[in-house]
């Protein structure tokens, strides 16, 4: 009887092993791809926008040129960077009420659509989220704000500054985040890729974009950059 039970266990093990090998041979090999954790933007090309399936890339391309850039250029002329930054450093909440934009959620950072003239006094390119230190007129060789220069653009400043787009336009939070990611990509493609910032040290620029205070630093995401005196 013991011998019979032992033979049965061996048979079961053999059947299990053969079945496992059969499953392995039927499976296709996996390809492991390393994700770029700092700039992982796996964007679904179709999103639910205002109840309709919409190609997000095409939508952002059209919106960027026809709506976003003209809107930010127009609004930025109302808020000069030096005046806004001075107000932020004096009283952040009052500055937000007077110059800022933010979603209804309490505690979310104020966004400021600003314009100004500045000199690039240093570059910070150790990470892929590079920045340039800007010294606003009148120049004193001290940084007044940081401008994102990529190649990775962080945050949701551009998206959150638009008064004609909100979370309610999208099907879910993931699609809303994808929209912001594509806007940041447009900043890199349409604005930043036009320049070699290593060659712009000590050069003067005119800028328009959206700023936000982050850990006591003011971070600008540009939408338009022009070299002065060129």
N, C-alpha and C positions, 0 to 999 in steps of 0.2 A: 504493500500500500504506500509506504514512504517513497519507494522508488518511482511509483506511478505519479505521485504528486510532484516529485522533483522533475520528472520528464515533462509534466504539464507546464511547470514554471519556465523551463528552458524553452519550450515551444512558444509560450506567450512572449518571452523576451525576443525570440527570433522574429516572430510576426511583427512586433513593435518596431524592431530595428529596420526590417525590410520596408515597412510602411513609412517610416521617417525618411529613409533614403529615397523612396519614390516621390515624396512631397518635395524634397530638396531638388531633385532633378527636374521637377515640373515648374519650379520657380525661376523667374528671370533674375539675373544678378542686380543688386542695388548699386547705384552710383552715389557716393557720398560727396556732397558739395559743401564746402566751408562757407558759412554765411558771413557777410560783412556786417558785423554787429553794430558798427557805428553808423552805417548808412544802409540798413536793410529796408528797402522800400518795394516789397513785393506787391505791386498794385494790380488789383483786378481791373481789367480794361472797361468793364461794364458796371455801372452803379445805378442805384435807384434814386433818381434826382427828380424831385417834385412828382413822384408817383410814376415816372417813366424810366425805362432802361436807357441809359445814356453812356456813350463812350467817354470815359473820364479824360483821357488824354486829349481828344479832340475838343472837348468842352473847355478844358483849361487853356489850350492854345488860343481858342477864340476869345475867351473871357479875358485873358491876359492883355491882349492887344486892344480890344475894343472897350473894355470896361475898367480893368484893374489899374493899369498904368495911367490912363487919363484921370481916374478918380484920385489916385494917390498924388499925382503931380498937382492937381488942382487944390486938394486939401492941404498939402504940405506948404503951399505958399502962404497959408493963413498962420502957420506956426513956425517961427524962426527958431532954430535949434538952441542958440545961446539963451534966448528968453525962456524957452521951455525947460531947459536943463537947470537954469538958475531957480526957476519956480519949484522944480522937483526937489532940489537940495534944500530949499527953504521950508516947504511943507508939501509932502508928497500927495496927501489926500486932496488938498486944495488945488494943487497942480493938475491932478487927475480930473477933478470936477470942471476945471476951466479949459484944459487943453486935451484931455484924454478921451479914450474910447475903451469900453470893456463890456463883456457880456454881462447879463443880468446876475450871474452867480456872484455872490458876495465873496470877497477875498481874492478874486482873480486879478492878475496884474493889469494895470492901466497900460494901454498902447497909445503911442503918440506918433501921429503922422507929421513929420518935420522936414524942413529943408535948411540948408546952410552952406557956408563956405568954410573949408578947413584945410589944414596941412597935415599930410601923413608923416608922423614923426617916428614911428617904429612899427615893425611887423611881428606877429606872434604866430609862427607856422610849425610849432612842434607837433601839434595834432592836426588831424584832417579838418577840424573845425577852426580854420585859421582866422585871425582877426588883425585889423590894422588900428593903431591908436591915432585918433584924430585930435588935433589942437585947433579949436575954433578961434576965429578972429575976435578980439585982437590977440595975436599970437604971444604966448608966454612959454612955449616949449613944454607945456604940461598937458597930459591927455585929458580931454573933456568927455570923450565917449569912445567906445570900441565899435568898429564896423566889421561885420562878418564878411570874409573874403573867400570862404570855402576851402576846398571843394565841397565840404559838407556844410549845409546850412541847418541850424537847429532852431527849434521853437515853432510857434504857430502865429507869429506876429502879423504876417501878411494876411493870413486867413481871418484872424480875429479883429482886424481893423476895418474889414469890409462891412458897410452897413446894409448891403443888398444881398448878402449871403449869410446863412446861419445854419446851425445844426438841424433845424426843422426842414431844411431843403433836402436832407439826405435820409437814406433808409435806416442807417444805424451809425454808431460811433466809429466803427472801423472805416466805413466809407468816408466819413467826415475827416478822419485822420489821413486817409489816402489823398484826399483833396489838398490838405495842407502840405503833404509831402511833395505833391506834384508842383504846387506853387513854389516851394523852396527850390525844386529842380529848375524851374523857369528862371529864378534869380541867378542861379549858377550859369545856365545856358545863355540867357539873353543879356545879362548885365556883367557878371564877373569875368566870364571867359573872354571878354573884350580886352582885358588888361593883364599885363605882367606886373604884378604889384611890387616885385623886387626893384623894378625900374621907376617906381613912383615915390620912393622915399624922398622926403623933403619937397614933394610936389604939392601944388594946391589943387583942390577939387571942389566942384559944386555937387552936392548930393541931395537926393530926395528919397525918403524911405520911411520905415516904421521903427520906432525905438521902444524899448521896454527896459525897466529897471530890474536887474537880476543880481542879487547878492551885492547890493550897493554899487554895482557897475551898470552903466547905461549902454545897452547893446543895440546897435542899429543894423537892420536888415535893409540894404539899399534896393531901390527899384530903378533909380537912374543915377548915373555917375558921369560927370563931364570934367575933363581936365581944363583948368584955367590957364590962360596964356599960351594955349596951343593953337 
